[in-house]
Amino acid sequence: MDIQKIINDVLAKLKADPNLLKTFAANPVETLEKTLGIDLPDEQINQVIEGIKGKIDLNNLDLGDAAGLLGKIKGLFGK
């Protein structure tokens, strides 16, 4: 299984949906399993979570401000 591809796919979905990002910040394992539609082994799901967290600083996001959140996410992708 290509973990980097999964990370990139999930990042694209998080970029497109600030509510999904909010859900991911609150419960990453459950959000990933629902988003991917598969149940990954703990080792793989943790690799995906860490890969995403490495690209998105969840600690500095104002999850109550969807427009600001979307702007921060777009900044991660150079837009």
N, C-alpha and C positions, 0 to 999 in steps of 0.2 A: 504494500500500500504506500502510495506517494504522499508522505506527510506534508511536504512543502506545497504540493498542489492543493491539498485539503485546506491548509492555512490560507493560501491565496484565494481560494473559492469562498471561504467563510469571510475573509476580510472584505471581499467585494460585496457580499450580502450585508455585512455590517455597515459598510459605506453607504449602501442604498437605503438602509432602514434604521434611523436613529432609535426607534422603539426596540428593535432587535438588539442593538448595542446596549441599551439600558438593561434589557433582560439578561444579556450575556454578562454584564458587569455584576449583576445580582446573583446569577446562578450559571456559571459557564458550562458545567458538565451537562446539565439538563438542556440548556439552550443548544449546545453543539449536537447532542444526540437527536433532538427534534429537527434542527436545521439540516443535518446530514441525512437523517432518515435511517441511520444505522447505529448499532451499539458497538462502539470500538472498545477494545481492551483498555484497562486503566492506563497502562504505559503509553499507548498511542494517544488517547484522549488528553493525557497530561502534556504530551509533546505538542499537540495542537494548541492547547490553551496557552502554554508558555510561549509558543511561537507568535500567537496573536497578541498576547500581553507585551511581547517584545516590540511590537510594531504600533501598539496603541497604549498610551499611558492612561489607564483607567482611573488612576488616583487624582488626576488633574482635570477630569471631565465634569462639567456641570450638567448632570443628567436631567435636570429640570428645565434646561434651556435647549430645546431641540434644534433651533436655528444655530446657536453657538456650537452645539455638538456637531452638527453636520459640517459647519465650517472647519472645525478642528480635524474632522475625519478627512475632508477633502484636502486639507493641507498635508496630510500624510501621503496622499497620492499625487502631490504636485499640481493640484488644480486650484 
